Amino acid sequence: MMPEALSPVRIIARKDVSDALRDRFIPLITGFLVLAALVSLIAGAIALATDDDL
């Protein structure tokens, strides 16, 4: 890609990111996914720690 053509792509990408962050839906969904991943990680660690087969 030519350096001259990269500038409009960056401008459009920056606008899309700012629009996505202004909308509360995407950060909310991201927060729920992070929370679910942490709960899964903690549950897996507890299951491994209490496993008698080790």
C-alpha positions in Angstrom: 0.0 0.0 0.0 1.3 3.4 -0.9 2.2 5.8 2.0 -0.1 8.4 0.5 -3.1 6.0 0.5 -2.4 5.0 4.2 -3.5 8.4 5.5 -7.2 8.1 4.6 -7.3 4.6 6.0 -5.9 5.8 9.3 -8.4 8.7 9.4 -11.3 6.3 8.7 -10.0 3.8 11.3 -9.6 6.5 13.9 -13.2 7.7 13.3 -14.5 4.2 13.5 -12.7 3.5 16.8 -13.9 6.8 18.3 -17.5 6.0 17.2 -17.3 2.6 18.7 -15.9 3.9 22.0 -18.6 6.6 22.2 -21.2 3.9 21.9 -21.5 2.1 25.2 -22.4 -1.3 23.7 -18.9 -2.4 22.6 -17.1 -1.5 25.9 -19.9 -3.2 27.8 -19.7 -6.4 25.8 -15.9 -6.3 26.1 -16.2 -6.0 29.9 -18.5 -8.9 30.1 -16.2 -11.1 28.0 -13.2 -10.1 30.2 -15.2 -10.9 33.3 -16.3 -14.3 31.9 -12.7 -15.1 30.9 -11.5 -14.2 34.5 -14.2 -16.4 36.1 -13.2 -19.3 33.8 -9.5 -18.9 34.6 -10.2 -18.8 38.3 -12.5 -21.8 38.2 -9.9 -23.7 36.2 -7.2 -22.8 38.7 -9.3 -24.0 41.6 -10.2 -27.2 39.8 -6.5 -27.9 39.1 -5.5 -27.0 42.7 -8.1 -29.4 44.2 -7.4 -32.3 41.7 -6.4 -35.5 43.5 -4.8 -37.0 40.4 -1.7 -34.9 40.5 
